[in-house]
Every structure is written in structure tokens, then in C-alpha cells.
């Protein structure tokens, strides 16, 4: 059993922290929203009034936050994770960032962590809210092999597919690749639905056939029925996927490679956000595909929740 400080208890962080409790770890969590900390307490964890309180005596610190600025503030800011470790003189703490942020920010955090004796891993996840609840996330990790090995018991409490993919920042590069693939599949599934419905085809039967053939994917498996029903309750919001596509394009620029399909998908996601669908699930790319063909449907009440 490890003493874990968990920062960020939102759509993904809350079930991940609960699964850590279920695995037998002592979890002290902090979030800006009191109701999220109440969920942790209900799951058997402990609420902390601040980042420092959550991490003061932790053996492992985890963060699951929306973007680079939030991670930077929570980790490098005054009263943040590394400030707390420095003040306590604690060395050897494992710091695992599950957030999806820029590779450069992850590398900067790793350098700062080394100065206070923290063992840092960037460990972004894939699998959405369902994967987080079921503890079946895929986790792509950047950092040292020894630190990855030390963190394995914690990682296995929240995920089933774990891979050390390279040095610091590498996990974020693989996550960027994951997001460009996911976005592209959503866009194509959306276009397939528009094509079938406009052609008078039974789209449900059509997607069922596609899901069982070479076109099959996890997205078709999990999302085809909700997309056909225009139910877009957010498991992962368009707003966040827009941010991730920006990371993918910036990473491509840094690597001096051209990703034209990624650019197109990024523009479709940007269009969905600009149209006011940012708070909907990324499967709401269907609404953008419909609009481009003049077949836009009304947004379901409450965003299809």
C-alpha cells in the first residue's frame, strides 16, 4: 500500500483515484471543486484542502489536470508539489503526471523534479471516462526504466496496457499520436453515418457490419449507438481534444514532419468548438459533418446528456 497524493479529481481523475483506493492505496486528493473531493471521500479516500496537504507525506504524487498551465501551477508554483517536497526535505517521491500536456512542459517538469529529488514520469492515458471507471486505461509513459518499474503497481490500479515509450516527454508524444488517430476515426465514422443516412440506408445495420469487419475499432464498438442517437454526453470534451490537436501539430513542427491529415482533423475539431459544441463529447464531430452537408440536426437537450 502506498500513500498517494492525487491532484485533479475531474471526469478522469475521480474514477482513477477511486480505483487506487480500491487497490488498497491510501489516497489523499485535492480538487478546486468540493463536490469532486466528496466523491473521493465516498470512495474511501481523504480530502485535502490544498496541494501541499495532499502531497506532504506522500510516497507517490499523481496529477490529472486539463492542460500545461494547470500542471505547471500545481507542480512548479508556490505551494505546489515540488515546493512541498523541497520544504519537507523529502527525496525519492514518485511523481506521475497522468495529464495530457506538451512534451516540452513534461521535460521541464522532469528537470525541476530532479532538483528536488523527485522521480518523474509523464504518463498520459487513453480510454476515456469508461476506461477510467473500469480501470482499463492505456498508459504511455516517458521517463527512466527504474522509475517506471517502481510505479507499476500504481499504474496497474488504473490501467491494463502499460508501456515505457522513451525518455521524459515521450509519453506525451505518443499521446499526441493517439489523439490524432482517435480524432481521425471519429471524423470518418461521422462521415460514414452522414453518407448512409443521406442514401436511405439503415445506418445502424451498416455500422454493425462495419464494426465486425476491417473497419472495426474501439470507437465503433463503444460509440456507434450513442452517435446514431445523437447522445453526446461528454466522456471527453471537444474542448480538450482541440487542445490535444494543438499539441500534436506543435509536436510535428518540432519534429520537422508534415501531418496533413492531422491538420484537417484539427480544423474539423476547431470548427466544432467554434460552433459551440466544445462542451460536448468528441463524438459530436458528427454534428460538424452534418452541417457541412446541410443536414444539421438540432442539439439534444442538455447536449444529449
C-alpha positions as CSV (number, residue, x, y, z in Angstrom):
1,X,0.0,0.0,0.0
2,X,1.3,3.4,-0.9
3,X,0.4,6.8,0.4
4,X,-0.7,8.7,-2.7
5,X,-1.4,12.4,-3.2
6,X,-3.8,12.9,-6.1
7,X,-4.3,16.3,-7.7
8,X,-7.2,16.8,-10.1
9,X,-10.4,14.8,-9.5
10,X,-12.4,15.6,-12.6
11,X,-14.1,13.3,-15.1
12,X,-10.9,11.2,-15.4
13,X,-9.2,11.8,-12.1
14,X,-12.1,11.0,-9.9
15,X,-12.5,7.4,-11.0
16,X,-8.8,6.9,-11.2
17,X,-8.4,8.0,-7.6
18,X,-11.3,5.7,-6.6
19,X,-9.6,2.8,-8.3
20,X,-6.4,3.5,-6.4
21,X,-8.3,3.4,-3.2
22,X,-10.0,0.1,-4.3
23,X,-6.5,-1.4,-4.9
24,X,-5.6,-0.7,-1.3
25,X,-3.7,2.5,-1.5
26,X,-4.2,5.4,0.9
27,X,-5.3,8.3,-1.4
28,X,-5.4,12.0,-0.3
29,X,-6.9,14.1,-3.0
30,X,-7.3,17.7,-3.9
31,X,-9.5,19.5,-6.4
32,X,-10.8,23.0,-6.8
33,X,-14.4,21.7,-6.7
34,X,-15.6,20.4,-3.3
35,X,-18.1,18.0,-4.9
36,X,-15.2,16.1,-6.6
37,X,-13.5,15.7,-3.2
38,X,-16.7,14.5,-1.8
39,X,-16.7,11.7,-4.4
40,X,-13.2,10.7,-3.3
41,X,-14.3,10.6,0.4
42,X,-17.3,8.5,-0.6
43,X,-14.9,6.0,-2.3
44,X,-12.8,5.7,0.8
45,X,-10.2,8.4,0.2
46,X,-9.3,11.5,2.1
47,X,-10.0,15.1,1.0
48,X,-7.2,17.7,1.2
49,X,-7.7,21.4,1.4
50,X,-4.6,22.2,-0.7
51,X,-1.9,20.7,-2.9
52,X,0.5,20.8,-0.1
53,X,-1.8,19.0,2.3
54,X,-2.4,16.3,-0.3
55,X,1.3,15.7,-1.0
56,X,3.0,16.5,2.3
57,X,3.6,12.9,3.4
58,X,3.0,11.1,0.0
59,X,5.2,8.4,-1.4
60,X,3.6,8.9,-4.8
61,X,2.1,12.0,-6.2
62,X,-0.2,11.9,-9.2
63,X,-1.7,14.7,-11.2
64,X,-4.6,14.6,-13.7
65,X,-5.2,18.2,-14.9
66,X,-6.6,19.7,-18.1
67,X,-3.5,21.4,-19.7
68,X,0.1,22.5,-19.3
69,X,-0.7,25.8,-17.4
70,X,-2.7,23.9,-14.7
71,X,0.0,21.3,-14.3
72,X,2.8,23.9,-14.2
73,X,0.9,25.8,-11.5
74,X,0.1,22.8,-9.4
75,X,3.6,21.3,-9.6
76,X,6.0,24.2,-10.0
77,X,4.0,27.1,-8.4
78,X,4.3,28.5,-4.9
79,X,2.9,25.9,-2.5
80,X,2.9,23.3,-5.3
81,X,4.1,19.7,-5.3
82,X,7.8,20.4,-5.7
83,X,7.7,23.3,-3.2
84,X,6.2,21.0,-0.7
85,X,8.8,18.3,-1.3
86,X,11.6,20.8,-1.0
87,X,10.3,22.2,2.2
88,X,9.9,18.7,3.7
89,X,13.3,17.6,2.5
90,X,11.7,14.5,1.1
91,X,13.5,12.8,-1.7
92,X,12.7,9.8,-3.8
93,X,9.0,10.5,-4.2
94,X,7.5,9.2,-7.4
95,X,5.7,11.9,-9.3
96,X,3.4,10.6,-12.0
97,X,1.6,13.1,-14.3
98,X,-1.4,11.5,-16.0
99,X,-2.4,14.8,-17.7
100,X,-2.1,15.3,-21.4
101,X,0.3,18.3,-21.9
102,X,3.0,19.4,-24.2
103,X,6.2,17.2,-24.3
104,X,8.3,20.3,-23.6
105,X,6.4,21.0,-20.4
106,X,6.9,17.4,-19.3
107,X,10.6,17.7,-19.9
108,X,10.8,20.9,-17.9
109,X,8.9,19.3,-15.0
110,X,11.3,16.4,-15.1
111,X,14.3,18.7,-14.8
112,X,12.7,20.6,-11.9
113,X,11.8,17.3,-10.2
114,X,15.4,16.1,-10.4
115,X,16.4,19.3,-8.4
116,X,14.2,18.3,-5.5
117,X,14.9,14.6,-5.7
118,X,11.6,13.5,-7.3
119,X,11.4,10.6,-9.7
120,X,9.3,12.0,-12.5
121,X,7.2,10.1,-15.1
122,X,4.9,11.6,-17.8
123,X,2.1,9.1,-18.1
124,X,-0.8,10.3,-20.2
125,X,-3.7,7.9,-20.6
126,X,-6.2,6.8,-23.2
127,X,-9.5,5.1,-22.8
128,X,-11.9,7.9,-21.8
129,X,-14.2,8.1,-18.9
130,X,-15.3,4.5,-19.4
131,X,-11.7,3.2,-19.3
132,X,-11.1,5.3,-16.2
133,X,-14.1,3.9,-14.4
134,X,-13.3,0.3,-15.3
135,X,-9.6,0.7,-14.6
136,X,-8.7,-0.3,-18.1
137,X,-6.8,2.7,-19.4
138,X,-3.8,2.5,-21.7
139,X,-0.9,4.4,-20.2
140,X,2.0,5.6,-22.3
141,X,5.0,6.5,-20.1
142,X,8.1,8.7,-20.5
143,X,10.9,8.6,-18.0
144,X,13.6,6.2,-16.5
145,X,13.1,2.5,-16.6
146,X,13.7,2.1,-12.9
147,X,11.1,4.7,-12.1
148,X,8.6,3.1,-14.4
149,X,9.2,-0.3,-12.7
150,X,8.7,1.4,-9.3
151,X,5.4,2.9,-10.4
152,X,4.0,-0.3,-12.0
153,X,1.8,-1.2,-9.0
154,X,0.2,2.2,-9.0
155,X,-0.2,2.3,-12.8
156,X,-1.8,-1.2,-12.8
157,X,-4.5,0.0,-10.4
158,X,-5.8,2.4,-13.1
159,X,-4.8,0.8,-16.4
160,X,-4.3,-2.5,-18.2
161,X,-2.0,-1.6,-21.0
162,X,1.3,0.0,-19.8
163,X,4.3,0.9,-21.9
164,X,7.5,2.8,-21.3
165,X,8.0,4.5,-24.7
166,X,11.1,6.6,-24.1
167,X,12.7,9.3,-22.0
168,X,10.9,12.3,-20.4
169,X,8.2,13.8,-22.7
170,X,7.9,10.6,-24.8
171,X,4.6,9.6,-23.2
172,X,3.2,12.9,-24.4
173,X,4.4,12.4,-27.9
174,X,2.7,9.0,-28.1
175,X,-0.5,10.5,-26.6
176,X,-0.5,13.2,-29.3
177,X,-0.3,10.4,-31.9
178,X,-3.2,8.6,-30.1
179,X,-5.3,11.8,-30.2
180,X,-4.7,12.4,-33.9
181,X,-5.8,8.8,-34.7
182,X,-8.9,9.0,-32.4
183,X,-9.9,12.3,-33.9
184,X,-9.5,11.0,-37.4
185,X,-11.6,7.9,-36.7
186,X,-14.4,10.0,-35.1
187,X,-14.4,12.2,-38.2
188,X,-14.6,9.2,-40.6
189,X,-17.3,7.5,-38.6
190,X,-19.3,10.7,-38.6
191,X,-19.0,10.9,-42.4
192,X,-20.0,7.3,-42.8
193,X,-23.2,8.0,-40.8
194,X,-23.9,11.1,-42.9
195,X,-23.4,9.1,-46.1
196,X,-25.6,6.2,-45.1
197,X,-28.4,8.3,-43.7
198,X,-28.4,10.5,-46.8
199,X,-28.5,7.5,-49.0
200,X,-31.6,6.0,-47.3
201,X,-29.5,3.1,-45.8
202,X,-30.2,1.6,-42.4
203,X,-27.2,3.3,-40.7
204,X,-27.5,1.1,-37.5
205,X,-27.2,-2.1,-39.6
206,X,-24.5,-0.5,-41.6
207,X,-22.4,0.4,-38.6
208,X,-22.9,-3.0,-37.1
209,X,-21.4,-4.6,-40.2
210,X,-18.5,-2.1,-40.3
211,X,-17.8,-2.8,-36.6
212,X,-17.3,-6.6,-37.4
213,X,-15.0,-6.1,-40.3
214,X,-11.7,-4.5,-41.1
215,X,-13.2,-1.0,-40.4
216,X,-13.9,-2.1,-36.8
217,X,-12.5,0.0,-34.0
218,X,-12.9,0.6,-30.3
219,X,-14.8,3.8,-31.3
220,X,-17.3,1.9,-33.4
221,X,-17.6,-0.7,-30.6
222,X,-18.4,1.9,-27.9
223,X,-19.8,4.9,-29.6
224,X,-21.9,3.9,-32.7
225,X,-25.2,3.7,-30.9
226,X,-24.8,6.9,-29.0
227,X,-23.7,8.7,-32.2
228,X,-26.7,7.4,-34.1
229,X,-29.0,8.6,-31.2
230,X,-27.2,12.0,-31.1
231,X,-26.3,11.5,-27.5
232,X,-23.1,13.5,-26.8
233,X,-22.7,13.4,-23.1
234,X,-19.0,14.2,-22.5
235,X,-16.7,11.4,-21.7
236,X,-14.0,13.5,-23.4
237,X,-14.9,17.0,-24.5
238,X,-14.3,18.6,-27.8
239,X,-12.6,21.5,-26.0
240,X,-9.9,19.1,-24.7
241,X,-9.5,17.3,-28.0
242,X,-9.0,20.7,-29.6
243,X,-6.2,21.3,-27.1
244,X,-4.7,17.9,-27.8
245,X,-4.7,18.5,-31.6
246,X,-2.8,21.7,-31.0
247,X,-0.2,19.7,-29.1
248,X,0.0,17.2,-32.0
249,X,0.6,19.9,-34.5
250,X,3.2,21.7,-32.4
251,X,5.0,18.4,-31.8
252,X,5.0,17.7,-35.5
253,X,6.5,21.2,-36.1
254,X,9.2,20.5,-33.5
255,X,10.0,17.1,-35.2
256,X,10.1,18.8,-38.6
257,X,7.4,16.4,-40.1
258,X,4.3,17.1,-42.1
259,X,1.0,15.6,-40.9
260,X,-1.6,16.8,-43.4
261,X,-4.4,14.6,-42.2
262,X,-3.9,15.7,-38.7
263,X,-4.2,19.3,-39.8
264,X,-7.5,18.6,-41.5
265,X,-8.9,16.8,-38.4
266,X,-7.6,19.6,-36.2
267,X,-9.6,22.1,-38.3
268,X,-12.8,19.9,-38.1
269,X,-12.4,19.8,-34.3
270,X,-11.8,23.6,-34.2
271,X,-14.9,24.1,-36.3
272,X,-17.0,22.0,-33.8
273,X,-15.6,24.1,-31.0
274,X,-16.3,27.4,-32.8
275,X,-19.9,26.3,-33.5
276,X,-20.5,26.0,-29.7
277,X,-20.0,22.2,-29.3
278,X,-16.9,22.4,-27.2
279,X,-18.6,21.0,-24.0
280,X,-19.9,18.0,-25.9
281,X,-18.2,14.6,-26.3
282,X,-15.8,14.4,-29.2
283,X,-18.2,12.1,-31.0
284,X,-20.1,15.3,-31.6
285,X,-17.9,15.7,-34.7
286,X,-21.0,14.1,-36.3
287,X,-22.8,17.5,-35.9
288,X,-19.9,19.2,-37.8
289,X,-20.1,16.6,-40.6
290,X,-23.8,17.0,-40.9
291,X,-23.5,20.8,-41.0
292,X,-21.0,20.6,-43.9
293,X,-23.6,18.7,-45.9
294,X,-26.5,20.9,-44.9
295,X,-28.0,18.2,-42.8
296,X,-27.5,19.7,-39.3
297,X,-29.7,18.2,-36.6
298,X,-30.8,20.1,-33.5
299,X,-28.6,19.7,-30.5
300,X,-30.3,17.4,-27.9
301,X,-31.4,19.0,-24.7
302,X,-28.5,19.3,-22.3
303,X,-26.1,18.3,-25.0
304,X,-27.5,14.9,-25.3
305,X,-26.8,14.0,-21.7
